[in-house]
């Protein structure tokens, strides 16, 4: 059994690459990346469009030739014709497979060849071969292609041709029509154009229970009264926000959709003509519309034309953009509230008693040195700036905001469920079930199974169907666990390294006495540390992506779906740990275990643990968060995302240029599918989703410390949508449309992040901020119930005479006067108590209060989220009403039809056939019961 | 518009009430209770059986008459014939409607008449009338029937007859065949027997996308190798546990099922004969089998024959018993572990250092008086018994056990999801969607809407479709909220009353000096208090059930489904609060705010707050739990459930006897459906589920304090299953089979209880038990890391001279020696500290530890539950494989069929018709591609 597949590559076909990258045809382009292998029940959504075109074309061919062609401008028409149709000029090319023809000069290009992923044709094929008693052909995969067969190129080539022919035979068996074209202008590449006839499409549609819109249109009921007026007003007000796309205008009319087979049954033979399919030709103008009304920064304030996106790219990508759109939309209120909370902080900074007390010149408290020997005493007033800045993020409004954001996340989830349901309904996916198990085993899996059974055969001489057991996979699993732990360890080590860098430079800084050096160095250290962190995160992100892929390949998952899920899961964990470890360190560990003056804790015996500035670590957390978030977004998302595809495209182009420099002239006359060679293949949605979910993490996880996060996310996403749109429209080969009902594993990950966010925010509020100590002071210790005296209460006393030998400051007179007693921020017993410097009762009381707050916060927020979840129905009411209405209409239709049939049979068999005796027996009554027959028997379906 | 409906009652028909209550026919009996109105897409599941019978019968009628009749013993055959068939003896009675004929002597019986709920026929009817342009008939409801029309009986009767006739006309329009029989022996009751012909059943089945098993059988693949051997071994070992029912034997063969309409399409005209339906005749022996193999205590150790139950009672009841069975099964490991934990407590009671210290005669600590004045000093040794008993439930194993039970609950949920999926598959419900919106509005709702629109019409002279808005419902909602709060308040008040009873009698007790009186009174008080609590719970449960129903009626919910859900929700809240308030009081409030010696806290200035015995409140919690749980189970579930139906049946019987005493002789010759008059109507599953969910609460919520709860639940449930089975088989009229895919709202309630259980158990362990103080002592304060000295550590000192005047004990020399310093259980500063009797640092430290434990416990358990949720797939692997296999088989079938068709068309139109030109165009190749046609065209479907 060969893992390579018949050596095909397939290739986006029919892409009119005119105007450099604006106009392309509406034919499917195969996704060629390894990432994107999920639920490709593929191309078939595509085929809906084809069916629609065909419904016209087939008639058009017989009756008049102009239906489709009218939608093309004349010169386009003639220009595309030879690329888009078979050589008979009649049958349209639905799909193109490409393969490399062995030429000694370009044999290396084999390495770079692309293979098709699972699609409608392989699906068809697989079924066919299975029926013929042959094993289903393995799904060919590019990345395995050359590896084991490098040494015998010729044999390999023959073998390939043989298998290719077998494959093509199977395709024709399935009813597809092929046309070969090896004589292209692109050297070393052969093309097989495929036409799928009407009956094949019908059959496939039937198997998939594809729902088709019928001619029957019903009006979507608009609620009358005040509600209707308001909604009209709203829709008028948001009018400019909608894209200039036709489909948005007519959404109070819906075509009645029903499962394909039913429609077919209803009018079996006349299907092609009277099926009544809506003839929504996927014309070239869809592309133009998308380019103008979607993939442009100038329309950033508008809704996306999701229906069009779905029509062109398929449901899976449509769902991604719908999700991104909803997320961005939901970020608007969140960032508004965030800005208000921030402004509240700014407005109340002058009324904040603790920072007033710190800044007040009269309250001039002498603080203990922050390190042994090198440091000296300092005045609390020096912390005035930090204290005031801290208040911006550490005020009661923050607590409200983090509760708000937790509920916001729950609302977002619910709204997404509803939006998804609505899209499912509008896209007629309601009956569609994703084929989970029928996903074909991956080639690697089959290869491994084959190896295993071969080995076993050697031993036992008995052939039996094998599968990979846990024992076979044990080494891979172990490697996985070890590597994951190792990678997480690397992250920790690097974070620790950065900490050490900060600590050591800080220590060096304290040795210098020049104040300007000091402030300069401090700034330098903070900036460089943050930048190092960011760079490390960016680099490790790439490394982790590769590691996760490698680990998943090691695991040999059975199906593509399982492969993708495992890969996403691993990547998610690694990237999340990578992005959030430094932040978690600052939020929960920094400044916790520092000891006290005279007995500071040391790492490696020489580096003192970092402390937070007076006013809590919240300020530092906020800085770290904003740098990481902004840096990641600017560099990773935008720079990488725009730059790299452009670069790759350039490289491809140059490479091809060099190879066929002499053919430059001919290139202009290339077939559409040939020009598409130079586009970057579609890399799957995983990176897009991953980026967004990490951003969602930034928005929700530490929102208590950084209320502006939603705003930054919003600004990023407004660009991101159009950027992604541009990329999909112009930079990438058009991916094969894949059907999907939901966003899959991403929804679960979002839920997970939202859940974790609740507990993390609870901890940030209670442990990182000074919210709880302030409350405890106010209600337990304050003499007058106000915050006056809070600063004094949080500072413990230290008797200078208690310094151990060698730990006292070298410059005790730094402040200009001798110090007997200094203060430090901690809850410890004073020197004059029985147990000096021991943790005091206040500490425990505050700790208990902090913990109680965590419990209350977590449970209240979880309860509220559950209530939100419960209050918002998953299916929007209007959708469920419409579904119901459709059902009733359908029933009505069938009732009429049945009656027509019965009448027909009645009229045919006047006495009622013997076999139908019971069916048409006269209605029996022992008493007279009135019986009316007033149905209309017209069958106007 | 009339709310009464046509004045029908319907009635279980064809129930052979032979041998008093053993053998009944397989025909549907209408559920007549108001409770059970949920997803009655009803009777249709039933109709599957009817179809099956019919498939035989229709042939049997034409070909040979013996197919069905063979399954009856001869004399049964003749005996039933006239009751089960129309007067022509051919058409079978599928359903019976009953109505009351106005006779002056029995006009009051109108009040007791039953009305049919939503069923297949009203469904059919509704559609029919809607088509005829008339408004759909309101769903008639018994409880509204008489109210507004009591004054004009004659008009009422005429109106009823008119509407009845209209109704009957509609039924016949829909294709049903009726036969009236007013001449029965039961006075005042008329019967309309209904026969549903084959084509009507087909149509209905089609609308419901009913899946039917085809003749095509495929073998369910058994995994080979070691796994298979083990499973064979296991199935052999559990062989005696399976009921002696045929269906359990052949479960490695499954009939290929497919949506009805597809099958019909495939073989349209010959459907009745060659459809290939499995002919599983629902013979009378099903009932006999159920009676012997299910509704009998002697088979308590066996699995339930769920398939049979479903066949006889429908999916909804089948699911209840399946759920109950799984729950009981899952209780086995839980109760095993619970018993082990309890035994561990018993075994280690002698090694428990704290109780050893309390009981040791040397450690003879003098304790402070427990109340002012009346009480005196006492020895700690007196608490020895309680301390030892407490250890049984308060040991480290309990913590493990409550984690185990939280995971157990998660596992139970997951297993139920899987079982449900499996049943859905086995019962061919996989494609079935419950019609949510299409549920018809309830009559009350339509009545209210009519009233409203009439009122509006008066004002505006404009008729328009109205609906109830929030404003209309506002008074009802307010009443709901107020009443719910009031009811909860009543519960609290009663619990508080019981507390006061205990406090006051205890106070009286302390005034007496006779030790025997004391101990007697203490016992009496505890017992009476517990019994009062139990009685109050039992009474309030009934009251609350009525109140919840009344409140829900006030709300006027739109559909039956919404009515049921609201009712269940309210009932659940009230009953839960009722059952758990006393327990929560003991667990979390008792003994918390008691003050300290010398300044005890008082309620109403004279009653001291209750304190727990030394050793924590866990012991008392345990006692209260076991009494409530056992009492509820014994009295409410078993006594009420068996007793009341028996009683009601007796009353009915006697009543009817008295009325028609002279007709006693004739009674023996009654039609089957007449004898069923004397059975209790089916009251819905709500009480059964409610009972079980409250029990689930007892098992999970406070399991940390009572590890034996699962065992008690298990014992109860083993009886409960057979009890319910007996009730359903023998005591109740056979309910109309209702289709259901899941257990609906109950699953959500279960999830809710399981979630709440985690946090409650966390609090029980950390606050009610002494687990955390022990840990804190061991790791923070213990000089040698052991538990020695723990008791001393938990006791604070009190200086006797600090007693305020009038609060010192009256008998200071009660112990025989003068006391200077006494001890009490609390963490307070000693008399010699600077702040005597103030809460100490230890208190805060322990509190912080307790709270930290709650956070850790809750989050760890939630995480573990999520992991369990994630690890266990919702769809069992074999089921998803089988679904996949079925799909493939189906596809294969259709492919063959299509090919057959194509061949046929090809042979008919030799040149290929013009309209099929594209379809059959010769396959085009510009290069030669091999093309093989080796399909088998045999259509052996």
HADDOCK unambig.tbl for C-alpha pairs under 7 A between the chains (distance, minus, plus):
assign (segid A and resid 165 and name CA) (segid B and resid 929 and name CA) 6.69 0.50 0.50
assign (segid A and resid 165 and name CA) (segid B and resid 930 and name CA) 6.94 0.50 0.50
assign (segid A and resid 168 and name CA) (segid B and resid 929 and name CA) 6.77 0.50 0.50
assign (segid A and resid 169 and name CA) (segid B and resid 929 and name CA) 6.54 0.50 0.50
assign (segid A and resid 169 and name CA) (segid B and resid 930 and name CA) 5.39 0.50 0.50
assign (segid A and resid 169 and name CA) (segid B and resid 931 and name CA) 5.12 0.50 0.50
assign (segid A and resid 169 and name CA) (segid B and resid 932 and name CA) 6.67 0.50 0.50
assign (segid A and resid 172 and name CA) (segid B and resid 931 and name CA) 6.43 0.50 0.50
assign (segid A and resid 173 and name CA) (segid B and resid 931 and name CA) 6.80 0.50 0.50
assign (segid A and resid 173 and name CA) (segid B and resid 932 and name CA) 6.52 0.50 0.50
assign (segid A and resid 173 and name CA) (segid B and resid 933 and name CA) 6.48 0.50 0.50
assign (segid A and resid 177 and name CA) (segid B and resid 923 and name CA) 5.29 0.50 0.50
assign (segid A and resid 177 and name CA) (segid B and resid 924 and name CA) 6.05 0.50 0.50
assign (segid A and resid 178 and name CA) (segid B and resid 924 and name CA) 6.11 0.50 0.50
assign (segid A and resid 178 and name CA) (segid B and resid 925 and name CA) 5.89 0.50 0.50
assign (segid A and resid 179 and name CA) (segid B and resid 924 and name CA) 6.32 0.50 0.50
assign (segid A and resid 179 and name CA) (segid B and resid 925 and name CA) 4.81 0.50 0.50
assign (segid A and resid 179 and name CA) (segid B and resid 926 and name CA) 5.52 0.50 0.50
assign (segid A and resid 180 and name CA) (segid B and resid 925 and name CA) 6.67 0.50 0.50
assign (segid A and resid 180 and name CA) (segid B and resid 926 and name CA) 5.76 0.50 0.50
assign (segid A and resid 180 and name CA) (segid B and resid 927 and name CA) 5.93 0.50 0.50
assign (segid A and resid 197 and name CA) (segid B and resid 918 and name CA) 6.65 0.50 0.50
assign (segid A and resid 197 and name CA) (segid B and resid 919 and name CA) 5.90 0.50 0.50
assign (segid A and resid 198 and name CA) (segid B and resid 919 and name CA) 6.11 0.50 0.50
assign (segid A and resid 199 and name CA) (segid B and resid 919 and name CA) 6.05 0.50 0.50
assign (segid A and resid 207 and name CA) (segid B and resid 891 and name CA) 6.94 0.50 0.50
assign (segid A and resid 437 and name CA) (segid B and resid 880 and name CA) 6.86 0.50 0.50
assign (segid A and resid 437 and name CA) (segid B and resid 881 and name CA) 6.76 0.50 0.50
assign (segid A and resid 437 and name CA) (segid B and resid 884 and name CA) 6.40 0.50 0.50
assign (segid A and resid 438 and name CA) (segid B and resid 884 and name CA) 6.20 0.50 0.50
assign (segid A and resid 841 and name CA) (segid B and resid 841 and name CA) 4.77 0.50 0.50
assign (segid A and resid 844 and name CA) (segid B and resid 844 and name CA) 5.21 0.50 0.50
assign (segid A and resid 844 and name CA) (segid B and resid 845 and name CA) 5.41 0.50 0.50
assign (segid A and resid 844 and name CA) (segid B and resid 848 and name CA) 6.67 0.50 0.50
assign (segid A and resid 845 and name CA) (segid B and resid 844 and name CA) 5.40 0.50 0.50
assign (segid A and resid 847 and name CA) (segid B and resid 848 and name CA) 6.10 0.50 0.50
assign (segid A and resid 848 and name CA) (segid B and resid 844 and name CA) 6.67 0.50 0.50
assign (segid A and resid 848 and name CA) (segid B and resid 847 and name CA) 6.11 0.50 0.50
assign (segid A and resid 848 and name CA) (segid B and resid 848 and name CA) 4.17 0.50 0.50
assign (segid A and resid 848 and name CA) (segid B and resid 851 and name CA) 6.80 0.50 0.50
assign (segid A and resid 851 and name CA) (segid B and resid 848 and name CA) 6.79 0.50 0.50
assign (segid A and resid 851 and name CA) (segid B and resid 851 and name CA) 5.79 0.50 0.50
assign (segid A and resid 851 and name CA) (segid B and resid 852 and name CA) 6.16 0.50 0.50
assign (segid A and resid 852 and name CA) (segid B and resid 851 and name CA) 6.17 0.50 0.50
assign (segid A and resid 855 and name CA) (segid B and resid 855 and name CA) 6.23 0.50 0.50
assign (segid A and resid 880 and name CA) (segid B and resid 437 and name CA) 6.90 0.50 0.50
assign (segid A and resid 881 and name CA) (segid B and resid 437 and name CA) 6.78 0.50 0.50
assign (segid A and resid 884 and name CA) (segid B and resid 437 and name CA) 6.37 0.50 0.50
assign (segid A and resid 884 and name CA) (segid B and resid 438 and name CA) 6.24 0.50 0.50
assign (segid A and resid 891 and name CA) (segid B and resid 207 and name CA) 6.98 0.50 0.50
assign (segid A and resid 918 and name CA) (segid B and resid 197 and name CA) 6.66 0.50 0.50
assign (segid A and resid 919 and name CA) (segid B and resid 197 and name CA) 5.94 0.50 0.50
assign (segid A and resid 919 and name CA) (segid B and resid 198 and name CA) 5.97 0.50 0.50
assign (segid A and resid 919 and name CA) (segid B and resid 199 and name CA) 5.93 0.50 0.50
assign (segid A and resid 923 and name CA) (segid B and resid 177 and name CA) 5.39 0.50 0.50
assign (segid A and resid 924 and name CA) (segid B and resid 177 and name CA) 5.84 0.50 0.50
assign (segid A and resid 924 and name CA) (segid B and resid 178 and name CA) 6.13 0.50 0.50
assign (segid A and resid 924 and name CA) (segid B and resid 179 and name CA) 6.56 0.50 0.50
assign (segid A and resid 925 and name CA) (segid B and resid 178 and name CA) 5.81 0.50 0.50
assign (segid A and resid 925 and name CA) (segid B and resid 179 and name CA) 5.04 0.50 0.50
assign (segid A and resid 925 and name CA) (segid B and resid 180 and name CA) 6.98 0.50 0.50
assign (segid A and resid 926 and name CA) (segid B and resid 179 and name CA) 5.43 0.50 0.50
assign (segid A and resid 926 and name CA) (segid B and resid 180 and name CA) 5.84 0.50 0.50
assign (segid A and resid 927 and name CA) (segid B and resid 180 and name CA) 6.13 0.50 0.50
assign (segid A and resid 929 and name CA) (segid B and resid 165 and name CA) 6.64 0.50 0.50
assign (segid A and resid 929 and name CA) (segid B and resid 168 and name CA) 6.67 0.50 0.50
assign (segid A and resid 929 and name CA) (segid B and resid 169 and name CA) 6.22 0.50 0.50
assign (segid A and resid 930 and name CA) (segid B and resid 169 and name CA) 5.22 0.50 0.50
assign (segid A and resid 931 and name CA) (segid B and resid 169 and name CA) 5.16 0.50 0.50
assign (segid A and resid 931 and name CA) (segid B and resid 172 and name CA) 6.44 0.50 0.50
assign (segid A and resid 931 and name CA) (segid B and resid 173 and name CA) 6.54 0.50 0.50
assign (segid A and resid 932 and name CA) (segid B and resid 169 and name CA) 6.97 0.50 0.50
assign (segid A and resid 932 and name CA) (segid B and resid 173 and name CA) 6.50 0.50 0.50
assign (segid A and resid 933 and name CA) (segid B and resid 173 and name CA) 6.62 0.50 0.50
